[in-house]
Amino acid sequence: MHTQVSLSAIGRLLDGTHEDPASLLGPHPISYRGESATAVRTLLPEAQAAWIVDTVSGTKRPMRRIHPQGFFEAICDGPVDTYLSPDSTGDSKSVTMNAHQTSSRYRIEMINQHGETSNMQDPYATPSILTDFDRYLIGEGKHHKLYERLGAQIRTVDGKKGVNFAVWAPNARTVQVVGDFNGWDGRAHAARGSDSGIWEIFIPTAKVGDKYKFRLLNEHGQWVDKTDPMGFAAELPPLTASIITDLTKHTWNDSDWMTKREQWNPMHEPMNVYEVHLGSWQTGPGRTHGWLDYRDLAKRLVEYCKRMRFTHIELMPINEHPFTGSWGYQAVGYFAPTSRHGSPEDFMYFVDHMHQHGIGVIVDWVPAHFPKDQHGLARFDGSALYEHADVRQGEHPDWGTLIFNYGRNEVRNFLVANALFWLDKYHIDGLRVDAVASMLYLDYSREDGEWVPNQYGGRENLEAMEFLREFNVAVHEKFPGVVTAAEESTAFPGVSRPVYDGGLGFTYKWNMGWMNDSLRYMKNEPIHRSHHQNELTFSLIYAFTENFMLPLSHDEVVHGKGSLLSQMPGDMWQKFANLRLLYSYMWTHPGKKLLFQGGELGMWNEWNHDDGVDWMLLDFDTHRGIQQLVADLNRVVIENPALYQLDFSHDGFEWVDNQNAADSIIVYLRKGFEGEPPLLVCCNFTPVVRTGYRVGVPNSGHWKEIFNSDNEAYGGTNVLNAPGLDTIGVGHHMRPDSIEVTMSPLAVSVFRFEG
């Protein structure tokens, strides 16, 4: 029988421009001699011969070569249903619960040009991994496990593993999958399209470790190779292919941590966060460019964080990114940990190892923008798919990047599912969301006429606000104990208030106001600080309007700002004393704490991702003193509930003396739950020792000095109040009793009421 496929259709199939390859390939019903029959067709460019093999009887039927470039066809008896895999008709109601497994009615056997024989399941007779319910959820933007449907999913058909590929590209003319498994020739693996805009194909010859891309004929008639938006692993840059990965290989051993985390209340627990850039924290004879492996880094960081008493680490973005100099903030592989430090399984080990030693892992997450690299999300199918089409809303003027279209269901779905993916598959404990202010305001970094008002004429990005609420609700509902933190630099209200109360739903908000005011104040010579007292006290006016985290992050030590130590005024001694003073004031101020790597050493040079941390500074007593001070501050916080239980409540803080601008002194109380002893914090922002300084206290008895930043162990002058002070029976500062404190120079003294 002559084939019923036209030569022009075969030609379009062979050159990759056929609009619907699935209408030709696989099993199709035909009429033969008045009876129902089935034409099974396949494209095997490397085959010399091919057969249809009945999986039940084992009988073989030869396929005819219809075209010399490897287009084969066999006419088989019986209706098409006989030759389709179960549920491949598209009726998803009968799809089994495990859509990753199915069985076939036939397979294809081939002999290649080298005389080698192989068998495979027909990609075009395999049912979709997507059910109607999947498609409905994707269309609504509510498929929170999108990462278990799209991308490269390992799937078993007829008892043999292959890979199911699926990608959202609604405006592509055709989509092929190219990779190691087909010699990067996608003609035999053109995906099936659908009304939902998702292209899909099962490739039985693909396997774990193979590199691949999606090759799209976009709406402009151009062929372009794209990295899988859902790819779980990627090649080491500058190479850009995705890598088929099995995320089930790692055996987790952090069940104790995960169980405790569900009961953990981030409002009332200590949180001392160490911000880390994995590529520059420590370097050595690693994988390449001195980058250490995730497993090596895990062991080193665990030892260091336990010694320094940090409760959490925060990793600058670990998503795959093409440009190392972006520090990960211009991500392409949203679902792939960067291969610079190893494989996905290696990163799972990293998180697991941290958890087994009681250290939480927070990662920076960047839903605000993405780069324009051709292999990434930009103009993915030739259209503005992930980004907003209007340049006034779709391009970021500061960073030369593209802005997500938060008003599109599928885009919100991609981002929310991505956030949940890291919590689900990698057990991440928190997400710090970068550049939230740029998301919230339509006029961010734009002049008049360069932005589009919202439907009410305002400048708030209503779609971005709704996305952030949806993200926070999903995270907190599905993963109790996980925290979210917003880097938000404006006075936008309710960032860390619950969604049900009109807020955005974040656990914490970075207190950028405190950071800017404190650093500006500390840069003043002590003799001038009396004129700037309000920069110290202002933060307490709004300190409890949000759940604040106090950051001294990487942003404070880059782009010409210098290191924190170099920003301090005075001679050598004063610089170190001022830095100790700044840290001590920060650790006793209400709010959770975050410090960037190197800050605990008192580095002289600002951070450079190519140079890393100057660990050699620990050869000097002054720098070891700063490191010991940070470790002791972390310990003091952990051991004293007054410094963390009521971080976000007026009940946890009380001014004692905030009016003595002439002497640049402030004094305050920190308090915990009822029954916890209060702490008295005395701060002297001048190098003048003030003896007999009377301070009012709420309780009569002994006040033990539990910390003093002027201790000689830290490099100070050792002007102390040890072991402590007894009240003198004289009221002061509107309190019933008082103590007489020796105010150490450029230092903070902390006293605990002992009864």
C-alpha positions in Angstrom: 0.0 0.0 0.0 1.3 3.5 -0.8 1.7 5.8 2.1 -1.1 8.3 2.8 1.4 11.0 3.9 2.2 13.6 1.4 5.8 14.2 0.2 5.5 17.9 1.2 4.5 16.9 4.8 7.4 14.5 5.0 9.7 17.3 3.7 8.5 19.7 6.4 9.0 17.0 9.0 12.6 16.4 7.9 13.5 20.1 7.9 11.8 20.6 11.2 9.2 23.1 10.1 6.1 20.8 10.3 3.5 22.5 12.5 2.3 19.2 14.1 4.8 16.3 13.9 2.6 14.2 16.0 0.0 14.2 13.3 2.5 12.1 11.2 4.5 10.1 13.6 3.3 7.4 15.9 0.2 5.2 15.4 -2.6 6.7 13.2 -5.9 5.2 12.0 -6.3 4.6 8.3 -8.7 2.5 6.1 -7.1 -0.4 4.3 -9.3 -2.6 2.0 -12.4 -1.4 3.7 -11.1 -2.3 7.1 -9.8 -0.3 10.0 -6.0 -0.4 10.1 -3.2 1.5 11.7 -0.2 3.2 10.1 2.8 3.4 12.5 5.4 5.9 11.4 8.7 6.9 12.9 11.7 9.0 12.0 15.0 7.2 12.5 17.8 9.1 10.6 20.5 6.7 11.8 18.5 3.5 11.0 19.2 1.0 8.2 16.1 -1.0 9.0 13.3 -1.0 11.5 10.5 -3.3 12.7 7.3 -3.1 14.8 7.6 -5.7 17.6 4.4 -6.9 19.3 5.1 -6.8 23.1 2.7 -9.6 23.8 3.5 -12.2 21.0 6.9 -11.0 20.1 6.1 -11.1 16.4 7.9 -8.6 14.2 6.5 -6.6 11.3 9.0 -4.8 9.0 8.7 -1.1 8.4 9.1 0.4 5.0 11.6 3.2 4.4 9.4 5.9 2.9 12.1 8.5 2.6 15.9 8.0 2.4 16.5 10.3 5.4 14.9 7.7 7.7 11.1 8.1 7.5 9.7 4.6 8.2 6.1 3.3 8.1 4.3 0.0 8.8 0.6 -0.8 8.0 -0.8 -2.9 10.8 -4.1 -4.7 11.1 -6.7 -3.5 13.5 -7.9 -0.2 14.9 -5.4 2.4 16.3 -6.4 1.7 19.9 -4.7 -1.6 19.6 -1.3 0.1 19.1 -1.6 3.0 21.5 -0.2 2.9 25.0 -2.9 3.1 27.7 -4.5 6.5 28.0 -2.5 7.9 25.1 -5.8 9.0 23.5 -5.7 12.1 25.7 -8.4 10.9 28.0 -6.6 11.8 31.2 -9.4 10.7 33.5 -8.1 7.1 33.5 -4.5 8.0 33.9 -3.0 6.1 36.9 -1.8 8.0 39.9 1.8 7.5 38.9 1.9 9.3 35.5 5.7 8.6 35.3 5.0 4.9 34.6 3.0 3.2 31.8 3.2 0.2 29.5 3.3 -0.1 25.7 1.5 -2.3 23.2 4.4 -2.3 20.8 8.0 -1.3 20.5 10.3 -0.3 17.6 13.4 -2.3 16.8 16.1 -0.8 14.6 19.5 -1.6 13.2 21.8 1.4 12.9 24.4 2.2 10.3 27.0 0.3 12.4 24.9 -2.9 12.5 23.9 -2.5 16.1 20.4 -3.5 17.1 18.3 -1.6 19.7 14.7 -1.5 20.9 12.7 1.5 22.0 9.2 2.6 23.0 7.6 4.8 20.3 7.7 8.4 21.7 4.4 9.2 19.9 2.5 6.3 21.3 3.3 7.2 24.9 0.6 9.0 26.9 1.1 12.5 28.2 2.5 12.9 31.7 0.0 15.8 32.1 -3.6 15.2 33.1 -6.5 17.5 32.4 -6.2 18.5 36.1 -2.6 19.4 35.6 -3.5 21.6 32.6 -6.3 23.3 34.5 -4.0 24.1 37.4 -1.3 25.4 35.1 -3.8 27.6 33.3 -5.0 29.0 36.6 -1.4 29.5 37.8 -1.9 27.2 40.8 0.2 24.1 40.0 2.5 24.2 42.9 4.4 21.0 41.8 5.0 22.1 38.3 8.5 20.9 38.7 7.1 17.3 38.7 5.5 17.7 35.3 7.5 20.1 33.1 11.2 19.8 32.3 13.0 16.5 32.0 11.1 13.9 34.1 12.5 10.4 34.4 9.7 8.0 33.4 9.3 4.2 33.1 7.5 2.9 30.0 7.3 -0.9 29.4 9.6 -1.5 32.3 12.4 0.7 30.8 13.4 4.1 31.9 13.3 7.1 29.6 12.8 10.8 29.9 9.6 12.8 29.4 10.3 16.3 28.2 7.8 19.1 28.5 8.1 22.9 28.0 5.7 25.8 28.0 6.1 27.7 24.7 2.7 28.7 23.4 3.9 30.9 20.5 6.5 28.5 19.1 5.7 27.0 15.7 7.4 23.8 16.7 9.6 22.5 19.4 12.3 19.8 19.2 14.4 18.2 22.0 18.1 17.9 21.1 20.8 16.3 23.1 23.4 13.6 23.6 20.7 11.0 23.0 20.0 12.1 19.4 23.3 13.6 18.3 21.8 17.0 18.7 19.5 16.3 15.7 16.0 17.1 16.9 14.1 15.9 13.8 13.2 12.5 15.4 12.1 14.2 18.6 9.8 16.9 17.7 7.4 17.5 20.6 3.6 17.3 20.5 1.9 20.6 21.0 -1.4 21.2 22.9 -4.0 23.9 23.4 -2.3 24.7 26.8 0.9 25.8 25.0 2.9 22.9 26.5 5.0 20.8 24.1 5.8 17.3 25.2 7.5 14.1 24.1 8.8 11.0 25.8 12.3 9.9 24.6 13.2 6.4 25.6 16.8 6.7 24.7 17.5 9.7 26.9 19.1 8.9 30.3 20.4 10.6 33.4 23.5 12.6 32.7 22.7 13.4 29.1 22.9 17.1 28.1 20.0 18.6 26.3 18.2 21.7 25.1 14.9 22.7 23.6 15.2 23.8 20.0 12.3 26.1 19.1 11.1 27.5 15.8 9.8 30.7 17.2 7.0 32.9 15.9 9.4 34.9 13.8 10.6 31.8 11.9 13.9 31.6 13.7 15.5 28.5 15.2 16.9 29.0 18.7 18.2 26.6 21.3 17.0 27.2 24.8 18.0 25.9 28.2 15.2 24.1 30.0 13.4 26.6 32.3 12.7 23.7 34.6 16.2 22.1 34.2 17.5 20.5 37.4 21.1 20.8 36.5 23.2 22.7 34.0 26.7 22.6 32.4 29.5 24.6 33.9 29.4 28.1 32.4 30.2 29.3 29.8 28.5 26.1 28.5 24.8 26.3 28.7 23.0 23.0 28.2 20.7 21.4 30.7 21.5 18.0 32.2 19.0 15.2 32.9 19.1 14.7 36.6 17.5 12.3 39.1 16.6 14.2 42.2 15.7 11.1 44.2 19.2 9.7 44.6 20.2 11.4 47.8 19.2 9.7 51.1 18.3 12.4 53.6 19.4 12.1 57.2 17.9 15.3 58.6 14.6 14.1 59.9 15.2 15.4 63.4 15.9 18.8 62.1 12.9 18.8 59.8 10.6 17.7 62.6 11.8 20.3 65.0 11.6 23.0 62.2 7.8 22.4 62.0 7.5 23.5 65.6 10.0 26.3 65.4 8.6 29.8 65.9 10.7 32.3 64.0 9.2 35.2 66.0 10.6 34.1 69.3 13.9 32.3 68.6 17.4 33.5 68.2 18.6 34.0 64.6 22.2 34.9 63.9 22.7 34.7 60.2 26.1 34.4 58.4 25.8 35.6 54.8 28.0 33.6 52.4 29.1 33.7 48.8 30.2 30.1 48.3 32.6 31.0 45.5 34.7 33.3 47.6 34.2 32.3 51.3 37.1 29.9 51.0 39.0 28.8 47.9 41.5 26.1 47.3 42.4 23.2 45.0 38.8 22.6 44.0 36.8 21.8 40.9 37.9 24.8 38.8 39.0 28.4 39.4 39.6 27.4 43.0 35.9 26.8 43.6 35.4 24.2 46.4 32.9 21.4 46.1 29.6 21.6 48.0 30.6 18.7 50.1 33.9 20.2 51.1 32.2 23.6 51.8 29.6 21.9 54.0 32.2 20.4 56.3 34.2 23.6 56.5 31.1 25.8 57.1 29.7 23.5 59.7 32.9 23.6 61.7 33.1 27.4 61.4 29.5 28.3 62.1 29.4 26.0 65.2 32.5 27.7 66.5 31.2 31.2 65.7 27.7 30.3 67.1 25.8 31.3 63.9 22.4 29.7 63.9 21.9 30.0 60.1 23.8 30.6 56.9 22.4 32.6 54.0 23.7 31.8 50.6 23.9 34.4 47.9 22.0 32.9 44.9 23.0 29.4 44.1 20.9 29.2 41.0 22.8 28.6 37.8 24.0 31.9 36.3 26.1 32.5 33.2 28.1 35.5 34.6 30.1 34.9 37.7 30.3 38.6 38.3 26.6 38.8 38.9 27.1 36.8 42.1 24.1 34.7 41.1 21.6 37.6 41.0 21.2 37.2 37.2 19.9 33.6 37.2 19.1 31.5 34.2 18.7 28.1 35.8 16.0 28.8 38.3 15.7 25.1 39.3 19.4 24.2 39.0 22.0 24.7 41.7 25.1 26.1 40.1 27.5 23.4 38.8 30.5 25.5 39.9 30.5 23.6 43.1 29.2 20.2 42.0 26.0 18.3 41.3 22.4 18.7 42.6 23.1 15.6 44.8 26.2 17.4 46.2 24.1 20.4 47.1 21.6 18.1 48.8 24.5 16.7 50.9 25.5 20.3 51.7 22.0 21.2 53.2 21.7 17.8 54.8 25.1 18.1 56.5 24.2 21.6 57.8 21.0 20.3 59.2 22.5 17.4 61.0 24.7 19.8 62.8 21.9 22.2 63.8 22.5 25.0 61.2 19.7 26.3 59.0 20.1 27.2 55.4 18.6 30.2 53.8 19.1 31.0 50.1 18.7 34.3 48.2 15.9 34.0 45.7 15.5 36.4 42.7 12.0 36.7 41.3 12.4 40.4 40.4 14.3 40.1 37.1 16.3 37.8 34.9 19.1 38.3 32.3 18.8 38.7 28.5 21.1 35.8 27.7 19.8 34.2 24.5 19.8 30.7 25.9 17.6 31.7 28.9 14.1 32.9 29.5 14.3 36.0 27.4 11.9 36.0 24.4 11.7 32.3 25.1 9.4 31.3 22.2 10.0 34.6 20.2 7.4 36.4 22.3 7.5 38.3 25.6 6.6 35.1 27.4 8.1 35.4 30.9 8.8 39.1 30.7 6.3 42.0 30.3 5.9 43.0 26.7 5.9 46.8 27.5 9.5 47.9 27.9 8.3 50.4 30.5 7.3 47.4 32.7 9.4 44.7 31.2 13.0 46.0 31.4 15.0 47.1 34.4 16.9 50.3 33.7 19.5 49.8 36.5 20.6 46.2 35.8 19.9 45.7 32.0 17.7 42.8 32.8 14.1 41.8 32.1 11.2 42.0 34.6 8.7 39.1 35.0 5.1 39.6 33.9 3.4 39.0 37.3 0.0 39.5 35.8 0.3 36.3 33.8 -0.9 33.1 35.5 1.8 30.8 34.0 4.6 33.2 35.1 3.4 33.4 38.6 3.0 29.7 38.6 6.6 29.3 37.4 7.9 31.5 40.2 5.8 30.1 43.1 6.5 26.5 42.1 10.2 27.4 41.9 10.2 28.8 45.5 8.4 25.6 46.7 10.8 23.4 44.7 13.8 24.5 46.8 11.9 23.9 50.0 10.6 20.5 48.8 13.5 18.9 47.0 16.4 20.6 48.9 15.0 21.1 52.4 15.9 24.8 52.3 14.8 26.6 55.5 14.2 30.1 54.2 14.1 32.3 51.2 15.5 35.9 51.2 13.7 37.7 48.3 16.0 40.1 46.5 15.1 43.6 45.3 11.5 43.6 46.5 11.2 47.4 46.3 11.9 47.1 42.5 8.9 44.8 42.3 6.5 46.9 44.3 6.9 50.2 42.4 6.1 50.7 38.8 8.2 53.9 38.8 11.3 52.3 40.5 14.4 53.9 39.0 12.2 55.6 36.3 11.6 59.2 35.4 8.2 60.7 34.6 6.9 59.3 31.3 9.0 56.1 31.6 6.5 54.1 33.6 2.8 53.0 33.3 0.4 53.7 36.3 -1.7 50.9 37.6 -5.5 50.8 36.9 -6.1 53.2 39.7 -3.5 55.7 38.6 -1.0 54.8 41.3 2.6 53.7 41.2 2.2 50.4 43.1 2.6 47.2 41.0 -0.6 45.5 42.0 0.2 42.3 40.1 3.6 42.0 41.9 1.9 42.6 45.3 -0.5 39.8 44.6 2.3 37.5 43.5 4.3 38.1 46.7 1.2 37.4 48.8 0.5 34.2 46.9 4.2 33.1 47.3 4.2 33.8 51.0 0.9 32.0 51.6 2.0 28.9 49.7 5.4 28.8 51.5 4.0 29.1 55.0 1.0 26.8 54.5 3.1 24.0 52.9 6.3 24.3 54.9 5.7 25.4 58.5 8.8 26.8 60.1 10.3 28.1 56.9 11.0 31.8 56.8 10.8 34.4 54.1 12.7 37.7 54.3 12.2 40.7 52.1 15.0 43.0 51.0 12.8 46.0 50.8 14.3 49.5 51.2 11.2 51.7 51.4 8.5 52.4 53.9 6.0 50.2 52.0 3.5 49.2 54.7 2.8 45.7 56.0 5.7 43.8 54.3 6.0 41.4 57.2 2.4 41.5 58.2 0.1 38.5 57.5 -1.8 38.4 54.2 -5.1 38.0 56.0 -4.3 41.3 57.7 -3.6 43.1 54.4 0.2 42.6 54.5 2.5 40.9 52.0 3.1 37.9 54.3 6.9 37.9 54.8 8.3 36.6 58.0 10.9 39.3 58.2 11.9 42.5 56.5 15.4 43.7 56.2 15.8 47.0 58.1 17.6 49.0 55.5 16.8 52.3 57.4 18.6 51.1 60.5 21.6 50.0 58.4 21.9 53.3 56.6 21.4 55.5 59.7 23.8 53.5 61.8 26.6 53.4 59.3 26.1 57.1 58.6 26.3 57.9 62.3 29.4 55.7 62.8 31.3 57.4 60.0 31.2 60.6 62.0 34.2 61.5 64.1 33.2 61.0 67.8 33.5 64.7 68.5 30.7 65.3 66.0 28.4 62.5 67.0 26.6 64.7 69.6 24.9 66.4 66.6 23.6 63.2 65.1 22.1 61.4 68.1 18.8 61.1 66.3 20.3 58.8 63.8 20.8 56.3 66.6 17.5 56.7 68.2 15.2 57.1 65.2 15.1 53.4 64.4 13.2 52.7 67.6 10.3 54.9 66.4 9.4 52.3 63.8 11.3 49.3 65.1 8.1 47.3 65.8 6.1 48.3 62.7 7.6 45.3 60.9 9.4 42.1 61.9 12.9 43.4 61.2 16.2 41.7 60.5 19.2 43.9 60.9 21.6 43.4 57.9 25.2 44.3 57.4 25.3 42.5 54.1 27.5 42.3 51.0 25.9 45.4 49.7 27.6 47.5 52.4 31.1 46.4 51.4 31.1 46.6 47.6 31.2 49.2 44.7 33.7 51.5 46.3 32.1 51.7 49.7 35.1 50.0 51.3 35.0 47.4 54.1 33.1 48.1 57.3 36.4 48.6 59.2 37.7 51.1 56.6 34.5 53.0 57.0 35.1 53.6 60.7 36.8 56.9 61.6 39.9 57.6 63.7 43.3 56.0 64.2 44.0 52.3 64.2 42.7 51.7 67.7 39.6 53.8 67.2 38.7 52.0 63.9 38.7 48.6 65.6 36.9 50.0 68.7 34.3 51.6 66.5 33.7 48.4 64.6 33.3 46.5 67.9 30.9 49.2 69.1 28.8 48.9 65.9 28.5 45.2 66.1 27.7 45.2 69.8 25.0 47.9 69.3 23.6 45.8 66.4 23.5 42.6 68.4 21.7 44.2 71.3 19.2 46.2 69.2 15.8 44.6 68.6 15.7 42.4 65.4 17.3 39.3 64.0 20.9 39.6 62.9 22.8 39.1 59.6 26.5 39.6 58.9 28.3 39.1 55.6 31.4 36.9 55.4 34.6 38.7 56.3 32.9 41.2 58.5 33.7 39.0 61.5 37.4 39.4 60.7 37.5 43.1 60.3 38.7 43.0 56.7 40.5 46.1 55.4 39.6 45.5 51.7 36.0 45.6 50.4 34.7 42.3 49.2 35.7 41.1 45.7 34.2 37.8 44.5 37.5 37.0 42.8 39.6 37.5 45.9 37.4 36.3 48.8 38.0 36.5 52.5 41.4 37.6 53.8 41.8 34.7 56.3 45.5 35.7 56.7 44.3 38.6 58.9 43.8 36.1 61.7 47.5 36.2 62.2 47.0 39.6 63.9 45.5 40.0 67.5 43.3 42.8 66.5 41.5 40.9 63.8 41.3 37.7 66.0 39.7 40.0 68.6 36.9 41.1 66.2 36.3 37.4 65.3 36.1 36.5 69.0 33.7 39.4 69.7 31.3 38.3 67.0 31.4 34.7 68.3 30.7 36.0 71.9 27.9 38.3 70.7 26.2 35.3 69.0 26.6 33.3 72.2 25.2 36.1 74.4 22.1 36.3 72.2 21.6 32.6 72.3 22.0 32.4 76.0 19.8 35.4 76.9 16.1 35.2 75.8 15.8 38.9 76.5 17.8 39.5 73.3 15.5 37.5 71.0 12.1 36.5 72.5 10.4 39.9 72.0 12.4 41.2 69.1 9.2 42.5 67.4 7.3 43.8 70.3 7.4 47.1 72.3 7.4 44.8 75.4 10.9 43.7 74.6 12.5 47.2 74.6 12.6 50.1 77.0 14.6 53.3 76.7 16.5 54.3 79.9 18.5 57.2 78.6 18.3 58.4 75.0 18.6 62.2 75.7 22.3 62.5 76.5 23.5 63.7 73.0 26.2 65.8 74.6 28.0 62.7 75.8 26.9 60.5 72.9 25.5 57.9 75.3 22.4 55.7 75.0 21.1 53.2 77.5 18.2 50.8 77.1 16.7 47.6 78.5 16.0 44.4 76.6 13.3 42.1 78.0 12.0 38.6 77.3 8.9 36.7 78.3 7.8 37.1 81.9 10.2 35.5 84.3 13.3 36.1 82.1 15.9 38.4 83.6 16.2 41.8 81.8 19.4 43.1 80.3 20.7 46.6 80.6 22.7 47.9 77.6 25.0 50.9 78.0 26.6 52.4 74.8 29.3 55.0 74.8 30.0 56.3 71.3 33.0 58.5 72.3 36.5 57.4 73.3 36.1 59.2 76.7 35.9 56.9 79.8 33.0 58.1 82.0 33.2 56.8 85.6 30.4 56.8 88.0 27.8 57.3 85.3 24.5 56.8 87.1 21.9 54.6 85.3 18.4 54.0 86.5 17.3 50.3 86.8 14.0 48.7 87.4 15.2 46.1 89.9 17.3 46.4 93.1 20.1 43.9 93.5 23.1 42.7 91.6 23.6 43.5 87.9 26.3 41.2 86.4 28.3 42.5 83.5 28.0 39.6 81.0 29.6 41.4 78.0 31.9 44.4 77.4 33.2 45.1 73.9 36.2 46.9 75.5 37.5 43.6 76.9 41.2 43.0 76.2 40.2 39.6 74.6 38.7 41.6 71.8 41.6 44.1 71.5 40.1 46.7 73.9 41.5 48.7 76.8 39.9 46.4 79.4 37.9 49.2 81.2 35.3 46.9 82.7 32.7 46.7 85.4 33.5 43.1 86.2 32.1 41.2 87.9 29.1 43.5 88.1 27.5 46.3 90.0 25.1 46.5 93.0 22.3 49.0 93.1 22.9 52.0 95.4 19.3 52.6 96.6 18.9 55.9 94.7 16.3 56.3 92.1 17.2 57.7 88.7 15.9 57.9 85.1 12.4 57.6 86.6 13.2 54.2 88.0 13.3 53.1 91.7 17.0 52.3 91.9 20.3 52.8 90.0 23.8 51.6 89.5 27.0 53.6 88.8 28.6 52.4 85.6 32.0 53.0 84.2 31.3 53.8 80.6 34.0 52.0 78.6 35.5 54.0 75.7 33.8 53.4 72.3 32.1 50.4 73.8 29.0 48.6 74.8 28.5 47.1 78.3 25.7 44.6 78.9 24.4 43.8 82.4 22.0 41.0 83.4 19.9 41.3 86.6 21.0 38.5 88.9 18.6 39.1 91.8 
